Amino acid sequence: MASAPNATPRRRLSPEASRDAALEAARALLVAEGPGAVTLKAVAGRIGRTHANLLHHFGSADGLQSALIQRMTAHVVAPIRDAARRSRERKDPAELVDVVFDAFGANGAGALASWMILNGNQDALDPILTAVHDLVEELSREEQRPDAPIKDETLQLVLAALGDALLGAPMARALGLPRGRARALARQMLLRDRGL
């Protein structure tokens, strides 16, 4: 039986390429529509695969979300590390604040992390928590001052970025403040903590 003339043949992908395509589709859904849209069915539809194909790769929707958070962590940690180093050299934390706020906001990590916590999948956040811990330890060793408040700064910055990702826009509107006010406050906090 011949295929329909308008049917697009499905490309054969390696398991790695199929997994990568699924994770990229999941990330795009996360950013565009929020964590509730990151389902096996929706991701499968985006990449022209079956639900069963994604079950094979990820085991469940939780498995897909865990793999997504691992991938996002890997792509976010290096820019944060670089921005943290530059902010210390320049004595200006503006870039660091922007990178962290964007990681949790524009890139969707904050929404995904919150979704996972609310759905009882807290263990899936281990890659983010481990990466933050390791980065803070690495930056602490490089710090000139042994009393540097890097852990306090990290806690405040991450919680501010997460809060801004979840409630920043409606809260700023409700208070009549500009949308970027939380970022400005985070930058002021870091400048103050560093005595600048």
C-alpha positions in Angstrom: 0.0 0.0 0.0 1.5 3.4 -1.0 1.6 6.2 1.4 -0.6 9.3 0.9 1.1 11.8 -1.5 1.0 14.6 1.2 2.2 12.4 4.1 5.6 13.4 5.4 7.8 10.4 6.1 9.1 10.3 9.6 12.8 10.7 9.9 14.6 7.9 11.7 16.6 9.4 14.6 19.2 7.8 16.8 18.1 7.4 20.4 20.2 10.3 21.5 18.8 12.6 18.7 15.3 11.5 19.6 15.9 12.3 23.3 17.5 15.6 22.4 14.6 16.6 20.2 12.1 15.7 22.9 14.0 17.8 25.5 14.2 20.8 23.2 10.5 20.5 22.4 9.8 20.2 26.2 11.8 23.4 26.8 10.0 25.3 24.1 6.6 24.2 25.5 7.8 25.2 29.0 8.8 28.7 28.0 5.8 29.3 25.7 3.0 27.7 27.7 4.2 26.9 31.2 5.0 23.6 33.0 1.5 22.3 32.7 2.0 22.0 29.0 5.1 19.8 29.3 3.3 16.4 28.9 4.5 13.3 27.0 1.6 13.7 24.6 2.3 17.4 23.8 6.1 16.8 23.4 5.5 13.7 21.2 3.1 15.8 19.0 5.7 18.5 18.6 8.4 16.2 17.4 6.3 13.8 15.4 6.9 10.8 17.7 4.5 8.6 19.6 3.7 8.7 23.3 5.2 5.2 23.6 8.5 6.5 22.1 8.7 9.1 24.8 7.8 6.6 27.5 10.7 4.5 26.3 13.1 7.4 26.7 11.8 8.9 29.9 9.5 6.4 31.6 6.9 9.0 32.7 6.1 12.7 32.6 8.1 13.1 35.8 11.0 11.4 34.1 10.7 13.9 31.2 10.6 16.8 33.6 13.6 15.5 35.5 15.6 15.1 32.3 14.5 18.6 31.3 15.7 20.1 34.6 19.0 18.3 34.3 19.5 19.7 30.8 18.5 23.2 31.9 20.8 23.1 34.8 23.7 22.2 32.6 23.0 25.1 30.3 22.5 27.6 33.0 25.4 26.9 35.4 28.2 27.9 33.1 26.8 31.4 32.3 26.0 32.0 36.0 29.6 31.0 36.9 31.0 33.3 34.2 28.8 36.2 35.2 29.6 35.8 38.9 33.3 36.0 38.1 32.9 39.1 35.9 30.7 40.8 38.5 33.5 40.4 41.1 36.1 41.7 38.6 34.0 44.7 37.6 32.5 45.2 41.0 29.1 45.4 39.4 26.6 42.6 39.9 24.1 43.8 37.2 25.0 41.0 34.7 24.9 38.3 37.4 21.5 39.5 38.5 20.2 39.5 34.9 21.6 36.0 34.2 20.1 34.5 37.3 16.7 36.2 36.9 16.6 35.1 33.2 17.5 31.5 34.2 14.5 31.4 36.5 12.2 33.6 34.5 12.6 33.7 30.7 14.1 30.2 30.5 11.4 28.7 32.6 13.4 27.0 35.4 11.5 28.8 38.1 8.1 27.7 36.8 9.3 24.1 36.3 10.9 23.9 39.7 7.7 25.2 41.4 5.6 22.8 39.4 7.7 19.9 40.4 7.6 20.9 44.1 3.9 21.3 44.0 3.5 17.9 42.4 5.6 16.2 45.0 8.5 15.6 42.7 11.1 17.4 44.8 13.9 14.9 44.2 14.0 16.1 40.6 15.4 19.4 41.8 18.5 17.7 43.1 20.5 18.6 39.9 19.8 22.3 40.4 20.5 22.2 44.1 23.7 20.3 43.6 24.8 22.6 40.8 24.2 25.7 42.9 26.0 24.2 45.9 29.0 23.2 43.8 29.1 26.6 42.1 29.0 28.4 45.5 31.8 26.2 46.9 33.9 26.9 43.8 33.3 30.6 43.9 34.0 30.7 47.7 37.4 29.1 47.2 38.2 31.8 44.6 37.0 34.7 46.8 39.7 37.0 48.2 37.8 37.6 51.5 37.2 34.5 53.7 34.2 36.3 55.3 32.5 36.9 51.9 28.8 36.4 52.2 28.5 34.4 49.0 26.1 31.8 50.5 23.8 34.6 51.8 24.0 36.4 48.5 23.2 33.3 46.6 20.2 32.5 48.8 18.8 36.0 48.5 19.4 36.2 44.7 17.9 32.8 43.9 14.9 33.3 46.0 14.3 36.8 44.6 14.7 35.4 41.0 12.3 32.5 41.7 9.8 34.8 43.3 10.0 37.3 40.4 9.6 34.5 37.9 6.4 33.4 39.6 4.8 36.6 40.9 7.0 39.5 39.7 4.8 40.8 36.9 1.4 40.8 38.7 3.0 42.0 42.0 4.7 44.9 40.3 1.5 45.9 38.6 -0.5 45.7 41.8 2.0 47.9 43.5 2.4 50.3 40.6 6.1 49.5 40.2 8.1 49.0 37.1 8.4 45.4 36.0 12.2 45.4 36.5 12.0 46.6 40.1 12.9 43.2 41.7 16.0 43.0 39.6 17.0 46.5 40.6 16.5 45.7 44.3 18.5 42.5 43.9 21.4 44.4 42.3 21.2 47.0 45.2 21.3 44.2 47.7 24.4 42.7 46.2 26.1 46.1 46.0 25.3 46.8 49.6 26.5 43.4 50.8 29.7 43.9 49.0 30.2 47.3 50.5 30.1 49.0 47.1 
